Amino acid sequence: MNFEKIISDAIQKTLVELNLNLVERFELEHPVDETHGDYACNIAMIIFPLVKGGSQIKIWQGDFKNPRQLAQVIKTNLDQNEELKTIVEKIEIAGPGFINFYLKTDILINQISLILEKKDDFGKNENPENRKIIVEYGHPNTHKLPHIGHLFSYIAGDSLARILEFNGNTILKANYQGDIGPHVAKCIYGWQQKGKPIPEKLENKVKLLQECYQLGSELYEDENHKQKIIAINKAIYDPQNDIQKDWLQTRQWSLDFYLEFEKLLGVNQKKHYLESQMWQRGLQIVKDNVGKVFEKSGDTVIFAGEKFGLHTRVFITKEGTPTYEAKDLGLFTQKMEDWPFDLTITPTASEQNEYFNVVIEAVNQLFPEYKNKWMHIGFGMVSLSTGKMSSRKGNILSAPDLIEIVFARVGQIIEKRKELNSEEKEKIRKQVGLGAIKYAFLKSSLTKNMVFDLEESISLNGNSGPYLQYTYARCQSVLSKNNNPSFTKRADAQQSEDLNQEELFILKWLYRFPEIVEKSAKEFAPNHLCTYLYDLAQRYNTFYNKHSILKAENERQKQLRLALTQATAQVIKNGLKLLGINAPNTM
């Protein structure tokens, strides 16, 4: 049952009946102070200037001195709405003209049964548009270790894909990896300088590639070495060149590593595109549109972004090779052919905002029918104690480094749990470690810069992934101790007047989950979901610490509290899954 829709429809019906239908849309919100109701609407304050007259046309014959009086008229009509009466206990006017709606407690209690019935599907929304959306994320370069920005892209992109799919869209998860370009040439040159060693383990192979890239970057500062690296970069585009063997061999090390890395993160992408597959397509698109969308500038081909309030970027270099921009054009058209979409989303670091503004505008000029179908989300920079990260000089903390540090710290804590065997400890170490990292990255707006704090991220007493996981495990522990596993799942066994404040506070939060999922999807903002889950966990833990569940005063009360516990656990589990986080039964 969609409470928000029922109330909105009732308001709209009232406005029509009173000849006050003056605005196309309005919004309901939840009052910050829950004693002011479950929903609030300021429609009276919005339309009062239109009713009163002044610079607007007066359409109401009554004499209203303020929005509050107008709100009272609207309320009087709403009080007669039969459908609204089925879910709303009372309607009140507050402040300058807010209309507050109080849901019936029995209706809130019945939501528990709905949650336990729908289980993993609770919160899933139907979307009549059912848009086909490609979420393309990760974007790691071969021949280098992934940095924290790549980790952010993996985490943010995967959560967005999960949320959008849960909200009724059809999703294709994709990745696009840079396997050609100057960074590859630098790595191969560095590898050659080292004598082309081949370590036995994959882990050591990718670490070697990072070292070779750093060596190549340093040598690039010397003009003699620079020209040799430029020659390698150009030779990679020639399938007949001898450099192909070195390139393909070292590239495979990276590709194998990234498949393992994505498996560790719990990321399952159906499409993996490579720059080497796109360069010819992108190069041809640019060449075919010189004089139309692109223009020559000396020995290069550019897109004159100034014409569109942007900046100019090169799409074909003086050596005749395509730039990242041209390859992105090839990728866009390839995705169009592979899986015709309504929207493609690319989350990357905000440092690339201007780059994508130009490339997307070039796409708009090339393919007007696909205008507004490519969205770039520029997420904020991640800071650690070492400051901003750069892979060129080698003084960085890579994504695998960060993950291992968090795993190790969680392991230190889990090691104290003598009742767990080594296999259980390892499973918890990884689940909690990844939960800590993912939640820390997602709990703030994606577009804001963030500082990753190790101890804060693993805390069991604060706004962290492990805190939510711990709350879920606590719920499971309570349920496992129930002597009657087949306890009734009908929550209406408890009379609403018997509810305590802590139980009511949980009920007033559970029903909002589908709304939060919808809001997170519409605003491409997983942080809304994080905030909701943290608040739910706090409410449950307050209830848990204050009231006995298994030793309740009577069986009816016990049944409700067990059902409330199971419903809370289910919602936390569903929410964590949308964040890409596992909900462990034991911690």
N, C-alpha and C positions, 0 to 999 in steps of 0.2 A: 504494500500500500504506500503510495507516494503522498505523504502528508503535505509536502510543499506544493505539489500540483493541485491538490484538493483545495487548499487555502487560496492559492493564486486564482484558480478558476472561480471560486466563490467571490473574491474581490472583483474580478473582471465582470462577472454577472451583475453584481451590485452596481458598479459604475454605469453599466449599460441601462439598467432599470431606472437609475436616478438621473439619467442624461448627463453623466459626468465622465463619460469615456473620452478623455481629452489627451491621453498619452498612449503611445504605442506599447510601451512595456514599463514594468516596475519590478522591483526585487524585494524578496523577503530576506530577512537576516535573523540570526539568532542573537538575542540580547546578551551582552557580556555578563550582566547580572541575571542569573537564571530565575531569580524571584520575580523578574519582570515578564516571565512567560517563556514559551519555547520558540515562538516566531514573533517578529515585529515588522510592521510595514509603515512607511512614512508617506503613503500615497496622498493623504490629506494635505500634507505640507507641500507636496509637489504640485498639486492641482489648485491649491487655494488661490494663487495669483491669477489663474485663469478664471476662476469663479468670481473673485472679488472685482475684477475689471481693471481699471487703471489703463495701462498700455495694452492690455489684452481685452478680448471681447467678453463681456459678462454674459454667461449662458444660464445662470441660475437665478430664480426670482427671489429666493430667500435672502435674509440679511445676516451674513456671517461676519463677525468681528475678527475672528482668528481661526487658524487651522484646526484648533481643538474642537470648536463648535461644528466644523464640517466633518471632522472625524466621528463625532457623536452621531450624526445623521447616517454616515456610512455604517457604523456599528449597529445601529438600530435595524437597518436592513439585513445585515449579516446575521443577526440573531435569529432571523426567520428562515435561514437557509438550512433545509433538512439534511443535506449531505454533510454539511459542515458540523452539524450537531452530533454526527456519529463519531467524530474524532476530537472535537474541541469541547473542553469542559466549560470555559468561559472566555469572554472577550472583554478587554479593558482598554480604556484610553489613558495614556500616560504622557506626562511632560507637555510639550507644545502641540502635540497632535499625533503621537505614535499610537498605532492600533496594535495591541499585544494579544496574542493567541496562546491559550494554555491547553495543551493536549491532555486528554483523559488519561489517568494513570493506568486504567485497565487496558487501554490501547497500547501503552508503552510496555506493559507486562506481556501482552500478546506478541510483541516483537521478538521475545526470547524464543517462543515456539517457532516463529518464522526463521530465525537464525539457525536453530537446531535442525530444522527441516531442510533448508537450502545448503547448509554446511559450506563447502568450499565455493559455492556459487553465490553466497550472500554478498551483496554489494555490487554484483554484476548488473550493469545497466544495458537496456536495449537502446540502440541508436538507430533511428529510422534512416539516417543518411548512410550508415555502414560504409564509411569511407575506406578506400584502399590506401594504406599509408606505408611507405618505406621509411624505416628508421635505420639510418646508416651511421654506425658508431664504432669506436675503437681507433681506427685510422693509424695503426702503428707502422713505422717504417721497418722494412727488413734491414739486415746488416747493422742493427742497433738494438739495444735493450729498450723496452718501453719506459717512458718517464711517467711522472705522476699525472701529467696532463692526459696521457693516453689512458691511464687508469680511471681518471675522472670521466672521460668520454665513454669508456666501457660501462661504468657504473650508472651514469646518468642516462645514457642511451638505452640500456637494458631496462631500467626502471620505467622510462617513458614508454617503451614498447609494451611492457606488461600492463601499464595503466591504461593506455589507449586501447589495447585489445580487450581488457576487462570492461571498458566503457562502450563496447559494441562495434569496434572498428576491426577491419581485416588488416593484419600487420605482416609485413615481410621484414625480417631482421637481416641487415646486410653490413658488410665491412668493406673497406677500401684501403688497401695497403700500398705504400710507396716502395716499390721494388726496383725503381730506376731513378736516376737523378744524381746530382753532385754528391750527395751523402754516400751513395753506393760506390761511386768512383773513388771517393776518398778511402772508404773501407777496403776496397779491393787493392788499391795501391799500397795501403798500410800493410795488408796481408802479404802482398808480394815482397815488401821490404823486410818482413819478418821471416821470409823463406817459405811461405805458404804451409805452415804447420796444420795438422789435422788432429785435434784432440779426440779422445775416444767417446767421452760422454757428451750428450747434447747440451747439458748445462754449461759445460766448459767451452763448447763451440761458440755459443752465443756470447759468452763473456769475452772470448777472444775477438769476436767481431766488434764488440764495443771498444776494445782496446785498439784494434786496427783502425776503426773510424776516428778515434781520438788522435792516433798517430798521423793518419792522413790529413786531418784538419790542421794539425800543427805544421806538417810539411808544406801544406798548401800556401802558407805565408811566404815561402821561398818561391821566387818566380820560376826557377828551373823545374821544381817539383810541381808547381801549379800547372804548367803547360802539359806535363805528363798526365796529370789527373784530368784535365780538360779533355785530353785525347782519349782517355779511357771512357769518360762520360759519353763522348760521341760514338765510340766504338761499340758500346753496349747496344746501341740502336741498330747495329749491323749484324744480322743473323749469321753472316759468313765469317765474322771476325773471330780470331782465336780467343778473345777475351770472354766469349760466350761460356766456355767451359768453367772458368773461374767464377763467373757471375752465377750460373745456374747451380753450381755446387754449393756456394756459400748462401745463396738465396734459400735453398732447400732447408738448410740448417735453421734459418729464421722461421720459415713457414711451419716447420715441424714444431718448433718451440712455441709459436703463437697458438697453435691448436691445443697444446698442453696448457698454456696459460689461460686460454678461454675456458677450458674444461675446469680448471681450478676455480675460476671466478663464477662458474655456473652459467656461463653465457653460451647460448646455442644459436648461432647465426646460419641462416640457410644459404646465403650468398656471400662469397668472398671474391671481390674484384681486385685486380692488380693494375697498377699504373702501366705496366708493360703491355697489358691487353687493350689499353685505351689510347695510347699515344698516336697511333696511326689514324684512328678514327677522329680524334680531336684535331690533329694536324690538318686533315682533309677538310673538316668543317670550317676551320679558319681560312684556309686557302680558297675555298669555294665562296667565301663571303667577304673577301677583300674588295673594298670599294662599295660594299653594302653596309655591313656592320663593323668591319675592321678596316684599318688603313695602314699603309706602309709608312714607316718612319726610319729613313736611312736603310740599314740592312735588316731591320726588325719589322715585325707586324704587331700593331697595337690595337687596343680598344680605347677610344678617346672618352674616358669616363667623365671628363669635365662637362661634356654636353648634357650630362644627366645629374650634375651636382656631385659627382664622385671624383675619382682621380684616374689617371691613365695607367694602364698596365700592359706589359709586353706579353704576347701570346705565342710568338715565334721568335726565337733568338737569332742573333746574327750568324750563328753556326747552322741555322736551319732546323734546330730541334725545338719541339714543342715545350712550353713551360707548364708548370702545374695547372695554370689557368686553362690552357688548351686541353690538357688531359681530363680536367673536370667536365669540359663540354662533351668529350667522348663518353665519359661515365654517365652523364645525364641522359644522353640519347640511348645508351645501352640499356639503362634501367627502363626507359620508356618502352623499348622493344621487349625486354624480358618480362616485365610485369607492369602494364599500364596502370599508373597510379593517379590518385586524386591529390596526394601530397607526399613530398619526400622531405624528411627532416634530417639535418646534419648538425649534431652537437659537437663543437670544437671549442678550443680556448678563445676567449674574447679578443685576444691579440689578432685573430684572423677575421674580425668583424668587417674591416674595410675591404679585405681581400674578397670575402664572399659577397659583399654589396656589389662589387664590380662584376664578378663572375655571374651572379644571379641576374644582374641587369643585362649582361650580354646574352644570357639565355632568353630573357624576356624579348629582346630584339630579334633573336633568331627564331624563336618559337612563340609567337604571341598567344597561341592557344594554351600554352602552359604557364602563362603569367600568373603569379601568386601561388604556384604549386611547388615552389622550392622554399623551404624555411630553414634558416640557419639560426641555431641557438648558441650564442657565445657565452660559455660558462666562465666564471671568475677564476682567477689564479689561485693556486694552492701554495701556501707558505709553510715551511718547516723551520726548525731551529737554524738550519743552514742558509735560510733565505731563499730567494728565487732560484729556480733550478736551470742549469744549462748543461747540455751533454757535450758541448764542444771541448771544454777544458778538462772534463773528467771529474770535476768536483761536485758530483751530484749524488742524490739518493734515487736509485731507479725504482720503478714500481715493484719488481720482485724483492728488492731490498726492504722497502717499506712493509710489504706483506709479511716477510720473514721476521722483521722486528716485532710486529704486532703478534704474530703467531707465538714467538718466543716468550713475550711478556704474558700472554694468556696462559701459555704452558706452565710458567712459573706458578701461577695461581692455581691452576687445575692440578698440578702435581701434589698439592697438599690433600687432595681428596683420596684418601686411602681406600675407600670402598669401591673406587672405579678401577677397572683393569686398564692395561696400556692401550688397548684398541679403543675403548670408550673415551679415554683421555685424548687420544689423537683426533677422534671424530669431533669432540667438543672443542678442542683447540682450534680446529679449522673453521667450524661453524661459527663460533663466537668471534674468532679473529676477523673473519670476513664480514660478519655482522657489524662489528665495531667500525671497520673501515667504511663500508657502504653507507651506514647510517650517518657517520660523521660528514661524509661528502654530500649527502642528500638532505640533511635536516635544515639547511639554510637555502635561500633562493639560489638557483643555479647560476644566476648572473652576478652574484656577489663574490668578492674575494673571501677566502677562508683560511684559517690557520689550523692545521691539524695538530692536535695535542694528544699524545699517546695515552697518558693516564686518564684524561677526560673521556677518550673514546672507548675505553674498556671498563669504565666505572659502572658498578651495579647500583649506584644510588643517584644517578643523574640522568640527564637527557642523552641517552646513548642506546645503541643497538643492543648491547648485552643486558641493559636494564629491561628492555621489552622482552628479550628472550628469556630472561630470568622470571619475569612475570608470567609468561606463558608456561614455563616449566613449573612454577608454583601452582598454577591452576591444575596442571596435569597431576601433580603430586596430591592435591586435595581430592581430585576425582578418583585417583587410584586407591585411596584409603577408604573410600565409601564401601561399607559392607554389603550394600545392595547395588551391584553394578547395573541392575535393570531399573534404576530409579526413574520415576515418571519424568517425561520431558515436557509435560504440560505445566507451564509456569503459572497458569491461572488458578492453580490450587490455593494460592495465597491471596487473601483479601487485600485490596489496594490500600485500605486504611491502616493495615498493619505494617506497612513498609517504614523502615527507618530512613533517615536522611541520606546515609551512605548508599543504601540500595537504590534509592530514587535517583541519586546523582549518576549512578552507572546507567540506569535505564534511560535517563535523559541524554546519554551520550551514544549508546549503542545504535539507536535508530538513525543517527546522522551519517553512518558509514557510507551508504550509497551516495549521499550528497557530496561527501568529501572526495570520493572516487571521481565523480563527475566534475567537480571543481578542479581537481588535480589534472584531469585530462584536458579540460577546456583551456586551462592556463599553462599547460605544460610545466607543472610545478609539483614534483614529488614532495616538496617540503610541507605542503598542506597536509599530506598524509602522515608525515612524521610527527607533526604537531598534534594531530588528532590522536595517534596511537600513544604518544607520550602522556597525553592528558587522560586517556582511558586507563592506561597502566597505573597512573597515580591514583585515580579514583578507585580502582579495584584494590590496590595495596592499602589504601586508607581504610576501606571496608574490611579487608582481611585482618588488619591489625587491631581493629576495634570490635569485631564480632566473630563469634564462633560459628563455623559452618556445620561441621559434623556433629557438634554438640549443641545444636540450636534448641530453643525452648520447646519446640514441638515438631512433629514430623512434617507438617505442612510448611513450616518455616524452613526446615532443613531442605525440603524438596526445591523450594524456590531458590535458595542460596546455591544449591548444587547446579541448578539450571542456569542461574546467573553466572556462575563460575565457568560453566561449559560454554555459554554464549560469549563471554568475554574472551576466553581462550580462542574460540573460533574466529572472532573478528580480528584479534591480534595476529593470528596465523595468516588469515587472508591478507591483512595489510602488509605484514612482513614479506609475504610472497611477492606482492607488487613492487616491493623495494629490492627484490632479488635476494632476500635474507631468509635463511632456514630458521624454523622454530623447533629447537631441540626439546625433547620430552624431559631431559635431565640436564642439570648444570652443576 
